[in-house]
Amino acid sequence: MADDTNESDPGTARVLQKRQFLARIAQRTGMRNAQIKEIVEATLAELGDAMAAGQTLALPPLGRARINRQRDVSGAEVIVLRLRRRNADIASGNDDED
């Protein structure tokens, strides 16, 4: 996925909000946002719980994510992940930009 963000400055990263994420899934599946919202929220909760528990995620086509570093900072948990995506997984996804 081509991106014009500066990798050395994460503050300039483009953010995908949950509302936009739900809209993209609705478009891809042909379902209404209301139909998929509960499933997506449950999926995100499970992903968060697995990461907080230190589990490696093997979820093609997303890829394989493992925790690189984890610490508590200012009352928030900071988890740094390493995400590895195979070229075949990237090619099979729809990486359209808005």
C-alpha distances in whole Angstrom, upper triangle without the diagonal:
4,6,10,11,14,13,17,18,17,19,17,14,13,15,14,18,20,21,18,16,20,19,16,18,21,19,18,21,23,25,26,25,28,28,25,26,28,26,23,25,27,23,22,26,26,22,24,27,26,24,27,29,27,26,23,21,20,18,16,13,13,14,17,17,21,22,23,25,27,29,31,31,33,34,30,28,25,23,21,19,17,14,14,11,12,11,13,12,8,9,12,10,9,6,8,9,13
4,7,9,12,12,16,16,16,18,15,13,12,15,15,19,21,22,19,18,22,21,18,20,23,21,20,24,26,28,29,27,31,31,28,28,31,29,25,27,29,26,25,28,29,25,26,30,29,27,29,32,30,29,26,24,23,21,20,17,16,17,20,20,23,24,24,26,28,31,32,32,34,34,31,30,27,25,22,20,19,16,16,14,15,13,16,15,11,12,15,13,12,9,10,9,13
4,6,9,10,13,13,13,14,11,9,9,12,13,17,20,21,18,18,21,21,18,21,23,22,21,25,27,28,29,27,30,31,28,27,30,29,25,27,29,26,24,27,28,25,25,29,28,26,28,31,29,29,26,24,24,22,21,19,17,18,21,20,23,24,23,25,27,29,30,29,31,32,29,27,24,23,21,19,18,17,17,16,18,16,19,18,14,16,18,16,14,11,11,9,12
4,7,9,12,12,12,13,10,9,9,13,15,18,22,23,19,20,23,23,21,23,26,24,24,28,29,31,31,29,32,33,30,30,32,31,28,29,31,29,27,30,31,27,28,31,31,28,30,33,31,31,29,27,27,26,25,22,21,22,24,23,25,26,25,26,28,30,31,29,31,32,29,28,25,24,22,21,20,19,20,19,21,20,22,21,18,19,22,19,18,14,14,12,13
4,6,9,8,8,9,6,6,7,11,14,17,20,22,19,19,23,23,21,23,26,25,25,28,30,31,31,29,32,33,30,29,31,30,27,27,30,27,25,28,29,25,25,29,28,25,28,30,29,29,27,25,26,25,24,22,20,21,23,21,23,23,22,23,25,26,27,26,27,29,26,25,22,21,19,19,18,18,19,19,21,21,23,22,19,21,23,20,19,16,16,13,15
4,6,6,7,9,7,7,10,13,16,19,23,25,22,22,26,26,24,27,30,29,28,32,34,35,34,32,35,36,33,32,34,33,29,30,32,29,27,29,30,27,26,30,29,26,28,31,28,29,27,26,27,26,26,24,22,22,23,22,23,23,21,22,24,25,26,25,26,28,25,25,21,21,18,18,18,18,19,20,22,22,25,24,21,23,25,23,22,19,19,17,18
4,5,6,9,8,8,11,14,16,20,22,25,23,22,26,26,24,26,30,29,28,31,34,34,34,32,35,35,32,31,33,32,28,28,30,28,25,27,28,24,24,27,26,23,25,28,25,26,24,23,24,24,24,22,19,19,20,18,20,19,17,18,21,22,24,23,25,26,23,22,19,18,15,15,14,15,16,17,20,20,23,22,19,22,24,22,22,18,20,18,20
4,6,9,9,10,14,16,19,22,25,27,25,25,29,29,28,29,33,32,32,35,37,37,37,35,37,38,35,33,35,34,30,31,32,30,27,29,30,26,25,28,28,24,26,28,26,27,25,25,26,26,27,25,23,22,22,20,21,20,18,18,20,21,23,21,23,26,23,22,18,18,15,16,16,17,18,20,23,23,26,25,22,25,28,26,26,22,23,21,23
4,5,6,8,11,14,17,19,23,25,23,23,27,28,26,28,31,31,31,34,36,36,36,33,35,37,33,32,34,33,29,29,31,29,26,28,29,26,24,28,27,24,25,28,26,27,26,26,27,27,28,26,23,23,24,21,22,21,19,19,20,21,22,20,21,24,21,21,17,18,15,17,17,18,20,22,25,25,28,26,24,26,29,26,26,22,23,20,22
4,5,5,9,11,14,16,19,22,20,20,24,25,23,25,28,28,28,31,33,33,32,29,32,33,30,28,30,29,25,25,27,25,22,24,25,22,21,24,24,21,22,25,23,24,23,23,25,24,25,24,20,21,21,19,19,18,17,17,18,18,19,18,19,21,18,18,15,15,13,14,15,16,18,20,23,24,26,24,22,25,27,24,23,20,21,19,20
4,6,9,10,14,15,19,21,20,20,24,24,24,26,29,29,29,32,33,33,32,29,32,33,30,28,30,30,26,26,28,26,23,25,27,24,22,25,26,23,23,27,26,27,26,26,27,27,28,26,23,24,24,22,22,21,20,19,20,20,20,18,19,21,18,18,16,17,15,17,18,19,22,23,26,27,29,27,25,27,29,26,25,22,22,19,20
4,7,9,13,15,19,20,18,19,23,23,22,25,27,27,27,30,32,32,31,28,31,33,30,28,30,30,26,26,29,27,24,26,28,25,24,27,28,25,26,29,28,29,27,26,28,27,27,26,22,24,25,23,24,23,22,22,23,23,23,21,22,24,21,22,19,19,18,19,19,20,22,22,26,25,28,26,23,26,27,24,23,20,20,17,17
4,6,10,12,16,18,16,16,20,20,19,21,24,24,24,27,29,29,28,25,28,30,26,25,27,27,23,23,26,24,21,23,25,22,21,24,25,22,23,27,25,26,24,23,25,23,24,22,19,20,21,19,21,20,20,20,21,22,23,21,22,23,20,20,17,17,16,16,17,16,19,19,22,22,25,23,20,22,24,21,20,16,17,14,15
4,7,10,13,15,12,13,17,17,16,18,21,20,21,24,25,26,25,22,25,27,24,22,25,25,21,21,24,22,19,22,24,21,21,25,25,22,24,27,26,27,25,23,25,23,23,21,18,20,22,20,22,22,22,23,23,24,25,23,24,25,22,22,19,19,18,18,19,18,20,20,23,22,24,22,19,21,22,19,18,14,14,11,11
4,6,10,11,10,10,14,14,14,16,19,19,19,22,24,23,22,19,22,24,21,19,22,21,18,18,21,19,16,19,21,18,18,22,22,20,22,25,25,25,24,22,23,21,22,20,17,20,21,19,21,21,22,22,22,23,23,22,22,23,19,19,17,17,17,17,18,17,20,20,23,23,25,22,19,22,22,19,18,15,15,12,12
4,7,8,6,7,10,11,10,12,15,15,16,18,20,20,19,16,19,20,17,16,18,18,14,15,18,16,14,17,19,17,17,20,21,20,21,25,24,24,23,21,22,20,20,18,15,18,20,19,21,21,23,23,23,24,24,23,24,24,21,20,19,18,18,18,19,17,20,19,22,22,23,20,18,20,20,17,15,13,13,11,10
4,5,5,6,9,10,11,13,14,15,17,18,20,19,17,14,16,18,15,13,16,17,13,13,16,16,13,16,18,17,16,20,21,20,21,24,25,25,24,22,23,21,22,20,18,21,22,21,23,23,24,24,23,24,24,23,23,23,20,20,19,19,19,19,21,20,22,22,25,26,26,23,21,23,23,19,18,16,16,14,12
4,5,5,6,9,10,11,12,14,15,16,18,16,15,11,13,15,12,10,12,13,9,9,13,13,10,13,16,15,14,18,19,19,20,23,24,23,23,21,22,20,21,19,17,20,22,20,23,23,25,25,24,25,24,24,24,23,20,20,20,19,20,20,22,20,23,22,25,26,26,23,21,24,23,19,18,17,17,15,14
4,5,5,6,9,10,11,12,14,15,16,14,12,9,11,13,11,9,13,14,11,11,15,15,13,16,19,18,18,21,23,22,24,27,27,27,27,24,25,22,23,21,19,23,25,24,26,26,28,29,27,28,28,27,27,26,23,23,23,23,24,23,25,23,26,25,28,28,28,25,23,25,24,20,18,18,17,15,13
4,5,5,6,9,10,10,12,14,15,14,13,10,13,15,13,12,15,15,12,13,17,16,14,18,20,19,19,23,24,23,25,28,28,27,26,23,24,21,21,20,18,21,24,23,26,26,28,28,28,29,29,28,28,28,25,25,24,23,24,23,24,22,24,23,25,25,25,22,20,22,21,17,15,14,13,11,10
4,5,5,6,9,10,11,12,14,13,13,10,13,14,11,10,13,13,9,11,14,13,11,15,17,15,16,20,20,20,22,25,25,24,23,20,21,18,18,16,14,18,20,20,22,23,25,26,26,27,27,27,28,27,24,23,22,21,21,20,21,19,21,20,22,23,23,19,18,20,18,15,13,13,12,12,11
4,5,5,6,9,10,10,12,10,9,6,9,10,7,7,10,10,8,10,13,12,12,15,17,16,17,20,21,21,23,26,26,25,25,21,22,19,19,18,16,20,22,22,25,26,28,29,28,29,29,29,30,28,25,25,24,24,24,23,24,22,24,22,25,25,25,21,20,22,20,16,15,15,15,15,14
4,5,5,6,9,10,10,9,8,6,10,11,9,10,13,13,11,13,16,16,15,18,20,20,21,24,25,25,27,29,30,29,28,24,25,21,21,19,18,22,25,24,27,29,31,32,31,32,32,32,33,31,28,28,27,27,27,25,27,24,26,24,26,26,25,22,21,21,20,16,14,14,13,13,11
4,5,5,6,9,10,10,11,9,13,13,11,12,15,14,12,14,17,15,15,19,20,19,20,24,24,24,26,28,29,27,26,22,22,19,18,16,15,19,22,22,25,27,29,30,30,32,32,32,33,32,29,28,27,26,26,24,24,21,23,20,22,22,21,18,17,18,16,13,10,11,10,10,10
4,5,5,6,8,8,9,8,11,11,8,9,12,11,9,12,14,13,13,17,18,17,19,22,22,22,25,27,27,25,24,21,20,17,16,15,14,18,21,21,24,26,29,30,30,32,32,32,33,32,29,28,27,25,26,23,24,21,22,20,22,22,21,18,17,18,15,12,11,12,12,13,13
4,5,5,5,5,6,6,9,8,7,9,12,12,11,14,16,15,16,19,20,20,22,24,25,26,28,30,30,29,28,24,24,20,20,18,18,22,25,25,28,30,32,33,33,35,35,35,36,34,31,30,30,29,29,27,28,25,26,24,25,25,24,21,20,21,18,15,13,15,14,15,15
4,6,5,7,8,9,12,12,11,13,16,15,14,17,19,18,19,22,23,22,24,27,27,28,30,32,32,31,29,26,25,21,20,18,18,22,25,26,29,31,33,35,35,37,37,37,38,37,33,33,32,30,30,28,29,25,26,24,25,24,23,20,19,19,17,14,12,13,12,13,12
4,6,8,10,11,14,13,11,14,17,15,13,17,19,17,18,21,22,21,23,26,26,26,29,31,31,28,27,23,22,18,17,15,16,19,23,24,27,29,32,33,33,36,36,37,38,37,33,32,31,29,29,27,27,23,24,21,22,21,19,17,16,16,13,11,9,12,11,13,14
4,5,9,10,13,11,9,12,15,13,12,16,17,16,18,21,21,21,23,26,25,26,29,30,31,29,27,23,22,19,18,16,17,21,24,25,28,30,33,35,34,37,37,38,39,37,34,33,32,30,30,28,28,25,25,23,24,23,21,19,19,18,15,13,12,15,15,17,17
4,7,9,12,10,10,13,16,15,15,18,20,19,20,23,24,24,26,28,29,30,32,34,34,32,31,27,26,22,21,20,21,24,27,28,32,34,36,38,37,40,40,40,41,40,36,35,35,33,33,31,32,28,29,26,27,26,25,22,22,21,19,16,15,17,16,18,18
4,7,8,6,7,10,13,12,12,15,17,17,18,21,22,22,24,26,27,28,30,32,33,31,30,26,26,22,22,21,21,25,27,28,31,33,36,37,36,38,38,39,39,38,34,34,34,32,33,31,32,29,29,27,28,28,26,24,24,24,21,18,17,19,19,20,19
4,5,5,7,9,12,12,12,15,17,17,18,21,22,23,24,26,28,29,30,32,33,32,31,28,28,24,24,23,23,26,29,29,32,34,36,37,36,38,37,38,38,36,33,33,33,32,33,31,32,30,31,29,31,31,29,26,26,26,23,21,19,21,20,20,19
4,5,5,6,9,10,10,12,14,15,15,18,20,20,21,24,25,26,27,29,31,29,29,26,26,23,23,22,21,25,27,27,30,31,33,34,33,34,34,34,34,32,30,29,30,29,30,29,30,28,29,28,29,30,29,25,25,26,23,20,19,20,19,19,18
4,6,5,8,10,10,11,14,15,16,17,19,21,22,24,25,26,28,30,31,30,30,27,28,25,25,24,24,27,29,29,31,32,35,35,34,35,34,35,35,33,30,30,31,30,31,30,32,30,32,30,32,33,31,28,28,29,26,23,22,23,23,23,21
4,6,7,8,10,11,13,14,16,17,19,20,22,23,24,26,27,29,31,29,29,26,26,23,23,23,22,26,28,28,30,32,35,35,34,36,35,36,36,34,31,31,31,30,32,30,32,29,31,29,31,31,30,26,27,27,25,22,21,23,23,23,22
4,6,5,6,9,10,11,12,14,15,16,18,20,21,23,24,26,27,25,25,22,22,19,20,19,19,22,24,24,27,28,31,32,31,32,32,33,33,31,28,28,28,27,28,26,28,25,27,25,27,28,27,23,23,24,22,19,18,20,20,21,20
4,6,5,6,9,10,11,12,14,15,16,18,20,21,22,24,26,25,25,22,23,20,21,21,19,23,24,24,26,27,30,30,29,30,29,30,30,28,25,25,26,25,26,25,27,25,27,26,28,29,28,25,25,26,24,21,20,21,21,21,20
4,6,5,6,9,10,11,12,14,15,16,18,20,21,23,25,23,24,21,22,20,22,21,20,23,24,24,26,26,30,30,28,29,29,30,30,28,25,24,25,25,27,25,27,26,28,27,29,31,29,26,26,28,25,23,22,24,24,24,24
4,5,5,6,9,10,11,12,14,15,17,18,20,21,23,21,21,18,19,16,18,18,17,20,21,21,23,25,28,29,27,29,29,30,31,28,25,24,25,24,25,24,25,23,25,24,26,27,26,23,23,25,22,20,20,22,22,23,23
4,5,5,6,9,10,10,12,14,15,16,18,20,21,20,20,17,18,15,17,16,15,18,19,19,21,22,25,26,25,26,26,27,28,26,23,22,22,21,22,21,22,20,22,21,24,25,24,21,21,23,20,18,18,19,20,20,20
4,5,5,6,9,10,11,12,14,15,16,18,20,19,20,17,19,17,19,19,17,20,21,19,21,22,25,25,23,24,24,25,25,23,20,19,20,20,21,20,23,21,24,23,26,28,27,23,23,26,24,21,21,21,22,22,22
4,5,5,6,9,10,11,12,14,15,16,19,17,18,16,18,16,18,19,17,19,20,19,20,21,24,25,23,24,24,26,27,24,21,20,21,20,22,21,23,21,24,23,26,28,27,23,24,27,24,22,22,23,25,25,25
4,5,5,6,9,10,11,12,14,15,17,15,16,13,14,12,14,15,13,16,16,15,17,18,22,23,21,23,24,25,27,24,21,19,20,18,20,18,20,18,20,20,22,24,23,20,20,23,21,18,19,20,22,23,23
4,5,5,6,9,10,11,12,14,15,15,15,13,15,13,15,16,13,15,16,14,16,17,20,20,19,20,20,22,23,21,18,16,16,15,17,15,18,16,19,19,22,24,24,20,20,23,22,19,20,20,21,21,22
4,5,5,6,9,10,10,12,14,14,15,14,16,15,18,19,16,18,18,16,17,17,20,20,18,19,19,21,22,19,16,15,16,15,17,17,19,18,21,22,25,27,27,23,24,27,25,22,23,23,25,25,25
4,5,5,6,9,10,11,12,11,13,11,13,13,16,17,15,16,16,14,15,15,19,20,18,20,20,22,24,21,18,16,17,15,17,16,18,17,20,20,23,26,25,22,23,26,24,22,23,24,26,26,27
4,5,5,6,9,10,11,9,10,8,11,10,14,15,12,13,12,11,12,12,16,17,15,18,19,21,22,20,17,15,15,12,14,12,15,14,16,17,20,23,23,19,20,23,21,19,21,21,23,24,25
4,5,5,6,9,10,10,12,11,14,14,17,18,15,16,15,12,12,12,15,15,13,15,15,17,19,17,13,11,12,10,13,12,15,15,18,19,22,25,25,22,22,26,25,22,23,23,25,25,26
4,5,5,6,9,9,11,11,15,15,18,20,17,18,16,14,13,13,16,16,14,15,16,18,20,17,15,12,13,12,15,14,17,17,20,21,24,27,27,24,25,28,27,25,26,26,28,28,29
4,5,5,6,5,8,8,11,12,16,18,15,15,13,11,10,10,14,15,13,16,17,20,22,20,17,14,14,12,14,12,14,15,17,19,21,25,25,21,23,26,25,23,25,25,28,28,30
4,5,5,6,7,8,12,13,16,18,14,14,12,9,8,7,11,11,10,12,14,17,19,17,14,11,11,8,10,9,12,12,15,17,20,24,24,21,22,25,25,23,25,24,27,27,28
4,5,8,10,11,15,16,20,21,18,18,16,12,11,9,12,11,9,10,11,14,17,15,12,8,10,8,11,11,14,16,19,21,24,27,28,25,25,29,28,26,28,27,30,29,31
4,6,9,11,15,16,20,22,19,18,16,13,11,10,13,13,11,13,14,17,20,18,15,12,13,11,13,13,15,17,19,22,25,28,28,25,27,30,29,28,30,29,32,32,33
4,7,9,13,15,19,20,18,16,13,10,8,7,10,10,9,12,14,17,20,19,16,12,12,9,11,10,12,14,16,19,22,25,26,23,25,28,28,26,29,28,31,31,33
4,6,9,12,16,18,15,14,11,9,7,8,11,12,12,15,17,21,23,22,19,15,15,12,13,11,12,13,15,17,20,23,24,21,22,26,25,24,26,26,29,30,32
4,7,10,13,15,13,10,7,6,4,7,10,12,13,17,19,22,25,24,21,17,16,12,12,9,10,10,11,14,16,20,20,17,19,22,22,21,24,24,27,28,30
4,6,9,11,9,8,5,5,6,9,13,15,15,19,21,23,26,25,21,18,17,14,13,10,10,9,10,12,14,18,18,15,16,20,19,18,20,21,24,25,27
4,6,9,8,6,4,7,9,12,15,18,19,22,25,27,30,29,25,22,21,17,16,13,12,10,10,10,12,15,15,12,14,17,16,16,19,19,23,25,27
4,6,6,5,6,8,11,14,17,20,21,24,26,28,30,29,26,23,21,18,17,14,13,10,10,10,11,14,13,10,12,15,13,13,16,17,20,22,24
3,5,5,7,10,14,17,19,22,23,27,29,31,33,32,28,26,24,21,20,16,15,11,10,8,9,11,10,6,9,12,10,10,13,14,18,20,23
4,5,9,11,15,18,20,23,24,28,30,31,33,33,29,26,24,21,20,16,15,11,10,8,8,10,8,5,7,9,7,7,10,11,15,17,20
4,7,9,12,15,17,20,21,24,26,27,30,29,25,23,21,18,16,13,12,8,9,7,9,11,11,7,8,11,10,9,11,11,15,16,19
4,6,10,13,15,18,20,23,26,27,30,29,26,23,21,17,15,12,10,6,6,4,7,10,10,7,9,12,12,11,14,14,18,19,22
4,7,10,12,16,17,21,24,25,28,28,24,21,19,15,14,10,8,6,5,7,9,12,13,11,12,16,15,15,18,18,21,22,25
4,7,9,12,14,17,20,22,25,24,20,17,15,11,10,6,5,4,6,9,12,15,16,14,14,18,18,17,19,19,22,23,25
4,6,9,11,15,18,20,23,23,19,16,14,10,9,6,5,7,9,12,15,18,19,17,18,22,22,21,23,22,25,26,28
4,6,7,11,14,16,20,19,16,12,10,7,6,5,6,9,12,15,18,21,23,20,21,24,25,23,25,24,27,27,29
4,7,11,14,16,20,20,17,13,11,8,5,5,6,10,12,16,19,22,24,22,22,26,26,25,27,25,28,28,30
4,7,11,12,16,16,14,11,8,6,5,7,9,13,16,19,22,25,27,25,25,29,29,28,29,28,30,30,31
4,7,10,13,13,11,7,6,4,6,9,12,15,18,21,25,28,29,27,27,30,31,29,30,29,31,30,32
4,6,10,10,8,6,5,7,9,12,15,18,22,25,28,31,33,30,30,34,34,32,33,31,34,32,34
4,7,6,6,4,6,9,12,15,18,21,24,27,31,34,35,32,32,36,36,34,35,33,35,33,34
4,6,5,6,7,10,13,16,19,22,26,28,32,35,37,34,33,37,37,34,35,33,34,33,33
4,6,8,10,13,16,19,23,25,29,31,35,37,39,36,35,39,39,36,37,35,36,34,34
4,7,10,13,16,19,23,25,29,31,35,37,39,36,35,39,39,36,36,34,36,34,34
4,6,10,13,16,19,21,25,27,31,34,35,32,31,35,35,32,32,31,32,30,31
4,6,10,13,16,18,22,25,28,31,32,29,29,33,32,30,31,29,31,30,30
4,7,10,13,16,19,22,26,28,30,27,26,30,30,28,29,27,29,27,28
4,6,10,12,16,19,22,25,27,24,23,27,27,25,27,25,27,26,28
4,7,10,13,16,20,22,24,22,21,25,26,24,25,23,26,25,26
4,6,10,13,16,19,21,18,18,22,22,21,22,21,24,23,25
4,7,10,13,16,18,16,16,20,21,19,21,20,23,23,25
4,7,10,13,15,12,12,16,17,15,18,16,20,20,23
4,7,10,12,10,10,14,15,14,17,16,20,21,24
4,6,8,6,7,10,11,11,14,13,17,18,22
4,5,5,6,9,10,11,14,14,18,20,23
4,5,5,6,9,10,13,13,16,18,22
4,5,5,6,9,12,13,16,19,23
4,5,5,7,10,11,15,17,21
4,6,5,8,8,12,14,18
4,6,8,8,12,15,18
4,7,9,12,15,18
4,6,9,12,15
4,6,9,12
4,6,10
4,7
4
